[in-house]
Amino acid sequence: MPDHDLPALTDQNFAETIRNATTPVVLDVWAEWCPPCGPMARTLAELAPEFAGRLLIATLNADENPETARAHRIMSLPTLLVYSGGVLTGSTVGARPKSVLRQLLANAVAPYANV
């Protein structure tokens, strides 16, 4: 069980959530057995308040939601997927330090800064 308050997506709600999002979405794809996944999720949860209202940060357990993981060809965890306007616009694989994650989140919202 993750020890953070990020919303969890599933195979059932993934497509609709991404399609209907009014902000960019950063999806943290993780699994229980993945050692760096927990710290990465906690760091994203720490950063979430900085981007509240401008970005949705959500999680997806790859083991419990294999259809979505397979559709995105997830081969390594953690994987972050970035969506804007319902379209996959970026990704990164592996654990990243807080400063790198903050920049990734800032880059995701940057096109919307002056809208």
FITI-757907 format. One line per 10 residues: their letters; for each residue y, x, z of C-alpha. Coordinates in nm, 3 decimals. Layout:
<fikes>
a	Y/X/Z; ...
</fikes>
This chain:
<fikes>
mpdhdlpalt	0.000/0.000/0.000; 0.336/0.150/-0.098; 0.579/0.217/0.185; 0.895/0.107/0.004; 1.070/-0.216/-0.088; 1.079/-0.182/-0.467; 0.965/-0.490/-0.662; 0.612/-0.462/-0.803; 0.536/-0.564/-1.159; 0.191/-0.670/-1.280
dqnfaetirn	0.012/-0.717/-1.610; 0.101/-1.085/-1.575; 0.478/-1.050/-1.522; 0.557/-0.718/-1.693; 0.655/-0.839/-2.042; 0.864/-1.131/-1.917; 1.042/-0.917/-1.656; 1.133/-0.647/-1.910; 1.234/-0.901/-2.177; 1.453/-1.105/-1.940
attpvvldvw	1.614/-0.817/-1.749; 1.993/-0.829/-1.753; 2.014/-0.461/-1.660; 1.815/-0.153/-1.763; 1.476/-0.126/-1.591; 1.314/0.190/-1.458; 0.944/0.138/-1.399; 0.755/0.374/-1.169; 0.387/0.372/-1.274; 0.172/0.498/-0.987
aewcppcgpm	-0.171/0.484/-0.818; -0.297/0.511/-0.459; -0.496/0.828/-0.535; -0.192/1.011/-0.681; -0.049/1.257/-0.423; 0.304/1.286/-0.571; 0.337/0.911/-0.637; 0.422/0.816/-0.277; 0.708/1.063/-0.233; 0.844/0.976/-0.577
artlaelape	0.845/0.601/-0.495; 1.019/0.668/-0.163; 1.286/0.874/-0.340; 1.342/0.599/-0.595; 1.369/0.348/-0.309; 1.631/0.571/-0.144; 1.829/0.584/-0.471; 1.801/0.212/-0.547; 2.104/0.104/-0.336; 2.328/0.340/-0.537
fagrlliatl	2.237/0.152/-0.855; 2.213/-0.202/-0.715; 2.330/-0.462/-0.965; 2.336/-0.207/-1.247; 1.966/-0.119/-1.271; 1.629/-0.263/-1.171; 1.387/-0.011/-1.025; 1.034/-0.151/-1.010; 0.680/-0.023/-0.966; 0.347/-0.086/-1.137
nadenpetar	0.011/0.016/-0.990; -0.177/0.157/-1.291; -0.521/0.094/-1.139; -0.450/-0.271/-1.061; -0.269/-0.333/-1.392; -0.471/-0.149/-1.656; -0.348/-0.356/-1.952; 0.012/-0.244/-1.913; -0.088/0.117/-1.836; -0.315/0.126/-2.142
ahrimslptl	-0.053/-0.035/-2.369; 0.191/0.242/-2.273; -0.073/0.515/-2.305; -0.017/0.630/-1.948; -0.222/0.947/-1.908; -0.062/1.110/-1.603; 0.099/0.983/-1.285; 0.362/0.929/-1.173; 0.522/0.816/-1.499; 0.868/0.664/-1.519
lvysggvltg	0.944/0.431/-1.809; 1.303/0.337/-1.890; 1.383/0.010/-2.070; 1.718/-0.112/-2.203; 1.752/-0.449/-2.369; 1.377/-0.498/-2.343; 1.305/-0.179/-2.541; 1.145/0.140/-2.411; 1.422/0.401/-2.436; 1.284/0.690/-2.233
stvgarpksv	1.015/0.823/-2.007; 0.929/1.113/-1.784; 0.596/1.227/-1.644; 0.537/1.398/-1.311; 0.720/1.423/-0.983; 1.088/1.505/-1.002; 1.338/1.607/-0.733; 1.592/1.353/-0.610; 1.876/1.512/-0.808; 1.681/1.480/-1.135
lrqllanava	1.585/1.119/-1.058; 1.948/1.034/-0.976; 2.055/1.175/-1.314; 1.781/0.983/-1.495; 1.900/0.660/-1.332; 2.264/0.741/-1.411; 2.172/0.806/-1.774; 1.993/0.470/-1.790; 2.305/0.280/-1.680; 2.562/0.497/-1.862
pyanv	2.563/0.293/-2.188; 2.658/-0.012/-1.981; 2.930/0.151/-1.771; 3.222/0.017/-1.976; 3.074/-0.318/-2.075
</fikes>
